[in-house]
Structure formats: structure tokens, C-alpha cells
Amino acid sequence: MNKCIYCKKQNTEGFKGVEHVIPQSFGKFSSKTPTLKCVCDECNAYFSKELDLLLARDTLEGVTRSKKGITSQAKNPPKSLKFRLEEVPENGEFGGALIGGPDPVTGQHRPLLPQFWIKNIQTEDWEKYQIAEIKNIVITDEKYGPATPGNRNMKVMGPSQEKYDEVLNELKKYNIPFRVTDTLKEIPFLKDVDPEGKVIVRGTTDGKLNKTHRRAFAKVLFNFATYYISQEETLKTEWDEARNFIRYDSEALKWRVSQKPFWNGQEHGNLRFQNDSYNIRIENQNGNVVGVIQIYNLFTHEAILVENYQLPSEYEIAYRFTPGEKPYLGIKMSKPNWQ
């Protein structure tokens, strides 16, 4: 009889599917793709909807995945990431404008979004809102200046006259006064479209790592520990805090994010292995069991999975996963090897 490593329910019928250690949306690893049969179908379905999709589409790692050609048929854009045109001369007054996230089918960024800007006089920053966010704006004289003409700095942008007018209509709908002084200006960089209709622009991406994102990363670490150490180990009560955080959104694990190298030895701050892989390890640190994950050399996530507990040294393990290749076992060294 199977026992689920997350809800701990036992069932002979509810384990028809498989749980991929690394979500399938990040690729397969030759004939050695690690999968688990000890995650029940109910938990598997929950993770697929609530955590795996988030990791694949709503993180910088997920955006990078699509840019590297691992695409999907998903239609919804990321919710917690913002994509902006970089503030450089070639972008003109559109510098900083919101653009659509990458298309998961092609990996290419979607065009300029219809948007409204208003300058916050307290911070001296432009606040930028998509159409769906306009209804939530609360206009005050203290924050944006008096309503008399010329005292509030506002902009409307759109990829076409039709979309530009949609923003104007939304502002009117929610009684936000905006005086149109000119028509939609031509987007400067669209003058440089190549013969195939493509244009290359510089942009930035920003967002926040929230609790649900951390749960998605933690699930990969927990799966990894189960597969490469054992189901018997992760079913121990010592792992309950991590288990409940992942499955039931309980108290958050202690977490650290940095850009330090994942591997010691020949890798350091200015020299990294090529950024096409996913690196994962489980190790003892300062009397705790720590899981570490790094995708595409972007950020190194470290989570305390089990506090005040130590694994046997032979259970400390690291692997490097590259789509299309067999997982590569990492070796723990006591000091760097500079041969």
C-alpha cells in the first residue's frame, strides 16, 4: 500500500499518476528523468495547478525557460512579474513603459500594453497601471497634486489608437480626469522593424518572490530528497514542517536568496558553468538540513527543510540537470580543486 509523502494518506487506488521531481514543464532528462510514485493523485493534481504552473510561468526562471525554447501552450501572462522597456534614448518617452510578458509558445515578448501613468509628487516616481488596474486607483491631491489643469502629470500609452482610446474610456468610466492634449505618438523603435517584422528592444523584468513561489521551489527540493535519499527519510516527522508548508501553506520555512555560485571548486562569482541547467542539493548546515536550488544561474535559493536535525553524511547529495541529458552527480569536496 502506497503512502503519500505530502498528505501521508494510504491508498491502493489513488496513485495512478507520477510526480516529476522537476516539473515536466522544465524538460525531461533523457531516460533518467526522476519521477515519484509516492505522491497521491489528489496532491499531484493540486501541485500541478497551484505550484508547478506558477514556477513555470510566474518566476524569472520560468520566463527564462521559455526564452530557451522550452515552450508551452499556456496563454495567461505572469501575474507577479512586470516587464518594462528600458529607459534608453532609442525608446524615447516610452522608456519604462509596460510591455507584455513572453509568449509561452514562441518565447518572444508581447507588445506594448495599453496603460496609464500618473506621477506621485511624494515619491517623484511615475506610477504605471494596466487597464484592469485603473479601477483601483485612488486619486488624492496630497499624492498627485491638485485637480486644476496642469497640476497633475499623467500619460496614456497604447500600441494602437484603438487601445489608446480604451484607456481613455476606462479613465472616464472611473471619473479620473485626463485632458487629452495630443494624439497617440508613434513608438520610436518601431521604425527599425526588420524585413521579417521583428524588432529588438531593451527591457527589464522585476517582481517579488512571494510565499507561494517559495513553496513551489521547496516542493522540488522535497521531491529531490525523496527520490535521491529515500521515501522513508522524508516521511519522518522531522520533515513535517517542510511537508506542511508545501502542501498546506503553513508557516513559512526559513529562506535565503542570493546570487552566489551553486558549486564550489572551479566555479566562482565571475566564472559559472553554462546557464542551461538546474542545480539541486541537500546537505547538513549548522545543525540543520538545508535544500539548495539554482535554475539557469539566476538565483541560489536556500531553505532550511529540517531544523535541529542531521542527515548521515552519505545522504548529502547534489545533482545537475540539463534538459535532454542524464542527470549529473555532483561531488562534495572538502576544499576547491584547481587542477
N, C-alpha and C positions, 0 to 999 in steps of 0.2 A: 504494500500500500504506500502510495506517494505521500509526502508531507511537504507542503508549500513553505519555502524559505521566508516568505513575507507574511502571510496571514497564519501560518502554521496549521492550517486545516488539512485533514487527511481525507483523501477521496480516491477511489479507484477509477472513477469515470471522468473527473474534471481536469485531466492532464493530457488533453489531446494535442494541444499546440506545443510549440517550443519557444523559449525565450532566448533571444540573441544576447550574448554578453555585451556586445557593442551593437546599438540599434542598427538594423539592417539598412536603414537609410544612409549610413556611412560606408556601405560597401560590404563585400564578402572577402574572405581571406583564404583563397584557394580551397583546397579540400579540407583545410584545418580550421574553418570558421567555428569559433567556440559557441555552443548553444547549451541550454539547460532544459531538462525535463522536470525540474523540481519547482517550477513556478506554475501555480494553478491557472486555469483558463480565465477565471474571474480577475485575478491580479494582472495577468498578461494583457487582457483587454483594457483594464484601467490604465496601465502604464503606456500602452500604445497610444491612447487618446490623450492622456493628461501630461505625460512626461517626454515620451520619445519624439512626438511631433514638435514639442516646444524646443527640445535640444537641436533638432534638425532644421528648424525654421526661424527660431526666435532668439538665436545667440549669434555672436560673431563667428563662432566655429561653424554653425550651420550655414551662415551666409558664405563663408569661405568654401565650404563643401560644394555648394552649387557653382561657385566660380571655378572650381577644379574639375568640373564636368560630371560630378555625381548629382544628377538632376532628378526631379520627380514631377508628378502631375499636380502637386498641390497648388491651390490658387490664392489662398489668403496670404497677404504680406505680413512680415514680422510686426508684432504689436509693441514690443518694448525697445526696439531699435529705431533710431532716427537717422535718415540718410540725407546729407546736405551737400550742395555744391560748395566747393572750397572757395574761400574769399581770395581770389587771384584776379589780376587785371582782365584776363580773357573772359571771365564770367560776368564782368561789368557789375551793374546794380543787382544782378541776380545771385551774386556771391552770398552764400549762406542759405539760399532757398532750399526748401524741402523737395526731395525727389523720391520717387517710388523705390522700394527695395528691389533686390534682384529677382528676376523672373525665375522660379524654380525649375522651369522647363528648359530655358536657354542659358541661365546664369547671367544674363545681361540686365542692367538696371532699367527699371521702368522710367518713363519721362517725368518732367517737372509736374508736381502736384498742384492743383488749384488751392490757393492758400491766402490767408490774411495775416498781415503783420501790424503790430502796434507797439510803439516804443514806451517802455516803462521808465518814467522820469526818475524813479527812486534808484534804479539799478543802472540806468543808461543803456540797457540792453533791449534789443528787439525781441518781442515775444511772437512766436510764429505758430499759427493754428491751421490745421486742415479743416475742410468744410464741416466735417462731422463734429469738430471740437468747438465751433463758433458758438453753439447754443450754451456752452458752459462758461463763456467769458463774462465776468462781472466788471463793468466799466465804472471806475471812480475817478474823481478829479484829483485826489491825492496821488493816485498811482500813475495816471496817464495825462494829467493836465486838464484844464477847464474845457468845456464843450464848445466854447466860442471858436469861430473859424480861425484856422491857422495855429491853434494851440496844441493840437494832438497830431503826432506824427504817425501816419498809417500808410500801408501799402496793400495793394491787391495784386496777386500774380496768378497766371494760369497758362497752360500750354497752348491754348487757343482762345479766340474771342468767346466761343460758347462756354468754355469752362470759366473764363474770367467773369462772364455775366452770372454764372451760377453762384459764385462767391458774393457778388453784389446783391443778388436776390436773397441769399442767406443772411447777410448783414441787415438788410431791410426787414426780413422776417422777424429778427430778434431785436429790432429797434436800436441797432448800432449805427450811429450817424457816420456816413462816409461820403465825402464830397469828391466826385469823380472829376479830376482836373485834366486828365488826358486819357487816351485810349491805350489799349494793351501795346506795350513796346515789343519790338522784335527781340527774341532771345539771341544775344550776340554770337554765341558759339555755334548756333545752328547754321550760320553762314559757311561753316567749314565742314559740312557733311561730305563724306567721301562718295565715290561712284556707286557703292553698294548701299548707300543710305545710312551709313553708320557714322557716329561722331564720338570722339573720345574726350571726356571731360574729367577734371579732377574733383574728387569729392571726399567727404569724411563720414564716418559712422560713429555714433555714440549711443550709449544705452546704459542700463543698470542691471547688475546681476542680482536678481531677487531670490527669495526663498525657494520658489518652485524651480528655478533654474538650478539651484544647488541640489535640490532633490533629484533632478534628472542626472546630474553628474554623479551623485552619490549612488544611484541605482547601478550605474556602470561599474563603479568600484565594488559594490556589494556582489554583483554578478561575477565579477572577475575573481574576487576572493573565494566565492563558492566553487567556481569552475577549477581554479588552479590550486586551491588549498583543499577544500572539501565541503560538502554539504553538512557533514557532521559538525564541522567547526562553526559555520555561520548560523546553525540552528541553536547554538548555545545561548543561554540567557544573557551572557555578556554582550552579545550583539543586538540586544533588543532595542537599545536607544537608536541605533542606526536604522534598524528594520522599521521601527515605528515612524521615524522621521520620513523615510522614503515612502512608505505605504499609506500612512495615516496623517501626514503633515503635522506631526507632533513637534516638540521642542527642537529647535534647530541645532545641528551639530556645530562644533567649533570649526571655523573655516578660515583659510588664508589664501589669498590670490596674489601672485607675483609674476614677474617675467624672468625669473631666474631659470637657468638651464635645468632640464629634467635629468640628464645623465651627467655623472661625474667623469673623470678621466679626460678624454680628448675634447670634450665639449665644454665651452665656457661662454661668458657673456657675448663675445664677439664672434664666436665660431660655433655654429649649430649644425646638426645633421639636417639634411634637406627636409623641407616642411611639408611632406606629403603623407605623414603618418600620425598615429595616435600612440602615445606612450602611457603606460599604466604600471603602478607598482603598489605593493602592500609591504609595510615594514614596521619595525618597532622604533619608536621615537620617544625619548624622555618618559618611559614608563607607560606609553600608550600605543595602540595600533593605529597607524596612520595610512590612509589611502591617498595616492597622488596620481593625478591625471593631467595630461597636457595634449592638446589637439592642435596640429599644424604649427607648433612652436609659438602659439599665440600667448596663452596664459598658463601658468602652472597652478593648478588648484590642489590644495592640501586640506584634507578633512580628518579630524580625529574620529575614527569609526568606533573604537572601543577605548574607554578611559580606564586607567589603572589596571592594565592587563597586558601581558606579553605573549607573543607567539613563539613557538620553538623557532630557532634561527633558520631551520631548513624550510620554514613556511614563508619566509621573506622572499618575495619573488617579483620580477619585473619583466614585462614583455613590450615589444614594439610591433605595432600592427600597421601594415601598409596594404591598402586595397589591392586585391589580385595576387598577393603574395602570402606565403605561410607566415604565421606569427614568429617573431624572432625573440629568443630568450635573452634577457639582459643578465649580465654577471655583476654581482656586487663586489667592488674592490675595496680593500682597506685604505688605499691611497691611489692617487691618479697614476695611470700608466702612460708615460710619454714616449714610448718606443717609436 
